Amino acid sequence: MSKAAFTARVFAVYLFILGPVLVVAPNVLLSLFGIPATAEVWIRVVGVIVFMLGVYCWVAAKHELRPFLEASVYTRFGVFIALTAFAVLELGSPMLALFGVIDLLGGIWTYLALKADAQSGHPALTIPGMSES
């Protein structure tokens, strides 16, 4: 397994834990982060989506799907920007930014792993423009 695929697998495990918690006991998690409890169904819907994203990450890692791994770098950076903006604009708890930071750090880890895999000549994970030529 490539280094980049490993990062996706770790992120999938995180999503496999976070998703069901949001579905089954969202207010427990929200209270841990100082976010007000909710009775709205949307937090549970988000939990289902988070879990399904975990499935995509797991399958991408299993099959060394470089385009997905590359896209995850950009999308996780986007999640960081969005959640931080929500916190700054006071649309949600400042703790939302923490979840964004987790995504950002995961995206950076995947980026660095993709670069390392490309430099080591991993056949499925070479990145255009990063070769030693």
C-alpha positions in Angstrom: 0.0 0.0 0.0 1.3 3.4 -0.9 1.8 6.1 1.7 -1.0 8.2 0.1 -3.4 5.3 0.2 -2.5 4.7 3.9 -3.5 8.4 4.7 -6.8 7.8 3.0 -7.4 4.7 4.9 -6.7 6.5 8.2 -9.0 9.3 7.2 -11.7 6.7 6.3 -11.5 5.2 9.8 -11.9 8.7 11.3 -15.0 9.1 9.1 -16.3 5.6 10.1 -16.2 6.7 13.7 -17.5 10.3 13.3 -20.4 9.4 11.0 -22.2 6.9 13.3 -21.6 9.1 16.3 -23.4 11.9 14.4 -26.2 9.6 13.6 -26.7 7.8 16.9 -25.6 10.4 19.5 -24.9 13.7 17.9 -25.5 15.8 21.0 -22.9 13.9 23.0 -20.3 14.9 20.4 -21.6 18.4 20.1 -21.5 18.9 23.8 -17.8 17.8 23.9 -17.0 20.7 21.6 -19.2 23.3 23.2 -21.7 23.3 20.3 -25.3 23.6 21.3 -27.4 20.5 21.3 -29.9 20.1 18.5 -33.1 18.1 17.8 -32.8 18.8 14.0 -32.4 15.8 11.8 -29.7 17.5 9.7 -26.9 16.6 12.0 -27.8 12.9 11.5 -28.0 13.4 7.8 -24.5 14.8 7.9 -23.5 11.7 9.8 -24.8 9.5 7.1 -22.9 11.5 4.5 -19.7 11.5 6.5 -19.9 7.7 6.8 -20.5 7.4 3.1 -17.4 9.6 2.4 -15.5 7.2 4.6 -16.5 4.3 2.3 -15.3 6.3 -0.8 -11.9 7.0 1.0 -11.6 3.3 2.0 -12.3 2.0 -1.6 -9.9 4.7 -3.1 -7.2 3.6 -0.7 -7.8 -0.1 -1.5 -7.5 0.5 -5.2 -4.8 3.1 -5.1 -7.0 5.6 -6.9 -4.6 8.5 -7.4 -7.1 10.9 -8.9 -9.4 10.5 -5.9 -6.5 10.9 -3.5 -5.4 14.1 -5.3 -9.0 15.4 -5.2 -9.2 14.7 -1.5 -6.3 17.1 -0.9 -8.2 20.0 -2.5 -11.6 19.1 -1.0 -10.2 18.8 2.5 -8.5 22.2 2.1 -12.0 23.4 1.0 -13.6 22.0 4.1 -11.1 23.8 6.3 -11.9 27.1 4.5 -15.6 26.6 4.7 -15.8 25.6 8.4 -13.4 28.3 9.4 -15.5 30.9 7.5 -18.6 29.6 9.3 -16.9 30.1 12.6 -15.5 33.5 11.7 -18.9 34.7 10.4 -20.5 33.4 13.6 -22.7 31.1 11.6 -21.7 28.3 13.9 -19.5 27.5 16.9 -15.9 28.5 16.7 -15.3 24.8 17.4 -16.3 24.1 13.8 -12.9 25.3 12.8 -11.3 22.5 14.8 -13.0 20.0 12.4 -11.7 22.0 9.5 -8.2 21.8 10.9 -8.4 18.0 11.1 -9.4 18.0 7.4 -6.6 20.4 6.5 -3.9 18.4 8.4 -5.2 15.2 6.7 -5.1 16.9 3.3 -1.5 18.1 3.9 -0.5 14.6 5.0 -2.0 13.1 1.9 -0.3 15.7 -0.3 3.1 15.0 1.2 2.5 11.2 0.9 1.5 11.6 -2.8 4.7 13.6 -3.4 6.8 11.0 -1.5 5.2 8.1 -3.5 5.9 10.0 -6.8 9.5 10.6 -5.8 10.0 6.9 -4.8 8.6 5.9 -8.2 5.4 4.2 -6.9 3.9 3.0 -10.2 0.3 4.0 -9.5 1.0 7.3 -7.8 3.3 9.4 -9.9 2.3 13.0 -10.0 2.8 15.0 -13.2 5.3 17.7 -12.8 6.9 16.1 -9.7 9.3 13.8 -11.5 13.0 14.1 -10.9 13.8 14.6 -14.6 
